[in-house]
């Protein structure tokens, strides 16, 4: 078959429709599905695609887009909060693993530049496979899951300078790297950072005003590919430019929209990239050297497992079981290794034979990891299994009557009132910093976890809870939890914090009692203002109570019309006249208040 455009599209769609669901069903993930399909269809197996180079060249745009999305997710505040696990544990993992694996490559006969690239490339783990395994095992929020995420984050960061350095190392190998190359690279990076900081937001502000989604999509692609081309023209990695553009936009108001626009292209082209990598693996050569490839896989898994276990114990401060589970998730090779080795091949740091061997080692390590992790999980299952939960262990004793979900400023006040009355309650918050702070202040009833998950609610004894207090910050999260509670615990009462009137309507529709978060305090202040203006306190209280009754009746009548904007506007206009009529009898007192100076 000729590897023309239509045939390539059909092959890719075939892989996505058939191979990916099968691999995911058996727990091996989409990355391995693309790799295996590429191997099967490539010139070294069925030879249905004769020229994988054309596929690889086109699909490298997927890697560029992946790096852009990584940049979008790495805002400076996020890095600051997670700086210790990211930069200390993650940095030590990359340096130590890179040093040991690079030394082994050097002993194997590679030049020092090639050994450096190989060591650091193999030190990187698969973000896609690792996070998928943690999510499937419900371990993303466990102690070892959070530390694994931090290490993967640093590896994503470390991949950027590594990719940028490979072309320079290739030039240095050929004695072709001069000061003009270095100065040009530095100048262009500086221009991209400085220019992008001041121009990108203005560009997207102008584009957003057009209110044309296709123009915004075009602008997003222009920024990604344009910054990538600029770095490539400077002799650096194209991904470096896209990454820098993502970081510059990470704290902008357009971050989520940009990610939504780029994600579909990234997923499709990244899948095509993995297929192209698989097509380039020489299966015959691997079959001719099975012991060598197997030794490489065992060495990679063993070296990284031992180093990760040691780092998990200290400075990661994990229990031995958690450290082993973390090492099992991250010992594999990663998708960035394919990118690194492909770039190293282009820079003539690695020959085709070595590149194929390394690609086979990484691919097999990714295939074996889910199986090894399942085995490790069974072997390590013991009385400390609660460490792998997606939340803190919650005691069954105490039989709390109230569950407070969200322990911010709203939930804390509710909890203090309950505690003052001696009413047992349990509080759950998804913010580990808030949990730690509250526990240091002797609030022992608070636990870490995501209260929108049914497994957590069951562990917290939700079946015995009489009242749920939903005080979560996010509107969507609170609606999700109310929906969950009303479905599985219909006998309990649900009081929910509402951000505004529309949120309150949605909560009431789900069966909760909604309390607007600023309504009570605003009404209280209004009453105090009336007293300060000279109204008798009992009269001010009466006015506030009448206003509350009128507004709550209006809220209910508007709830029935929430999907009809015209009717809502008409109701609001009528409500103003009703309010004036409600207090019309008090007109004389109002005039007296206006003539009386405020109380000191």
Order of alpha helices (4+ residues) and beta strands (2+ residues): alpha-alpha-alpha-alpha-alpha-alpha-alpha-alpha-alpha-alpha-alpha-alpha-alpha-alpha-alpha-alpha-alpha-alpha-beta-alpha-beta-alpha-beta-alpha-beta-alpha-beta-alpha-beta-alpha-alpha-alpha-alpha
